[in-house]
Amino acid sequence: MKNLSLHEITSAFPALMENEEMTDEIKQQINEELSVLLQQKSTNTIGYIRNMELTVEAMKSEEKRISEQRKACENRIARFKEYVKDCMEQNGIMKVETSIGSMTIAKNPISVEIENEDEIPSEFKQEVVSTKIDKMAIKNHFKETGEIVNGANILTNNTSLRIK
């Protein structure tokens, strides 16, 4: 009985109670064995879940560290490119060709910099409207009135597994 899955252990309880051929004493003994197995399986399950959660946290931490390193490298590249561009411009060099590539100073297309947004005429402004549904308000309305808002559904049968 030691290699039973969690599903097999939990489904054995109702099957045990429905079995009319067993005496109450045998049912009690099997119930105790199943309870011990369930306890052991649950301990292993909690350990597995906690281990996986720690692995995910370690991955998130590593992702953050690598992301910070990538950003630092990108900034270093941008600063170095600006340095090379400044050196070339100061010496009047517009293009350098090598066996692996070339570097060229090119004029960028025109761009606009906004100095004071309030002074810009309205003909050059676009109004952006954003709508966000307040689920918490809908939930509170349901709790207070019992009414379900049109277009929404209240879910009350959701469950979750909490491990402490």
ChimeraX attribute file (.defattr): number of C-alpha atoms within 10 A of each C-alpha:
attribute: neighborCount
match mode: 1-to-1
recipient: residues
	/A:1	9
	/A:2	11
	/A:3	9
	/A:4	14
	/A:5	13
	/A:6	15
	/A:7	9
	/A:8	12
	/A:9	19
	/A:10	15
	/A:11	11
	/A:12	16
	/A:13	15
	/A:14	10
	/A:15	10
	/A:16	16
	/A:17	13
	/A:18	10
	/A:19	10
	/A:20	10
	/A:21	8
	/A:22	12
	/A:23	10
	/A:24	11
	/A:25	9
	/A:26	11
	/A:27	17
	/A:28	14
	/A:29	12
	/A:30	16
	/A:31	16
	/A:32	12
	/A:33	15
	/A:34	20
	/A:35	15
	/A:36	13
	/A:37	20
	/A:38	19
	/A:39	12
	/A:40	13
	/A:41	18
	/A:42	13
	/A:43	11
	/A:44	12
	/A:45	14
	/A:46	14
	/A:47	13
	/A:48	12
	/A:49	12
	/A:50	14
	/A:51	12
	/A:52	12
	/A:53	12
	/A:54	12
	/A:55	12
	/A:56	12
	/A:57	12
	/A:58	12
	/A:59	12
	/A:60	12
	/A:61	12
	/A:62	12
	/A:63	12
	/A:64	12
	/A:65	12
	/A:66	12
	/A:67	12
	/A:68	12
	/A:69	12
	/A:70	12
	/A:71	12
	/A:72	12
	/A:73	12
	/A:74	12
	/A:75	12
	/A:76	12
	/A:77	12
	/A:78	12
	/A:79	12
	/A:80	12
	/A:81	13
	/A:82	12
	/A:83	12
	/A:84	14
	/A:85	17
	/A:86	14
	/A:87	12
	/A:88	17
	/A:89	13
	/A:90	9
	/A:91	8
	/A:92	10
	/A:93	14
	/A:94	12
	/A:95	12
	/A:96	11
	/A:97	9
	/A:98	7
	/A:99	5
	/A:100	5
	/A:101	7
	/A:102	9
	/A:103	15
	/A:104	12
	/A:105	15
	/A:106	9
	/A:107	6
	/A:108	6
	/A:109	5
	/A:110	5
	/A:111	5
	/A:112	5
	/A:113	5
	/A:114	8
	/A:115	8
	/A:116	7
	/A:117	8
	/A:118	8
	/A:119	8
	/A:120	11
	/A:121	8
	/A:122	9
	/A:123	6
	/A:124	6
	/A:125	9
	/A:126	7
	/A:127	6
	/A:128	5
	/A:129	5
	/A:130	5
	/A:131	5
	/A:132	5
	/A:133	7
	/A:134	8
	/A:135	10
	/A:136	9
	/A:137	10
	/A:138	17
	/A:139	18
	/A:140	11
	/A:141	14
	/A:142	14
	/A:143	11
	/A:144	9
	/A:145	8
	/A:146	10
	/A:147	12
	/A:148	14
	/A:149	12
	/A:150	6
	/A:151	5
	/A:152	10
	/A:153	10
	/A:154	11
	/A:155	7
	/A:156	6
	/A:157	5
	/A:158	5
	/A:159	6
	/A:160	5
	/A:161	5
	/A:162	6
	/A:163	9
	/A:164	5
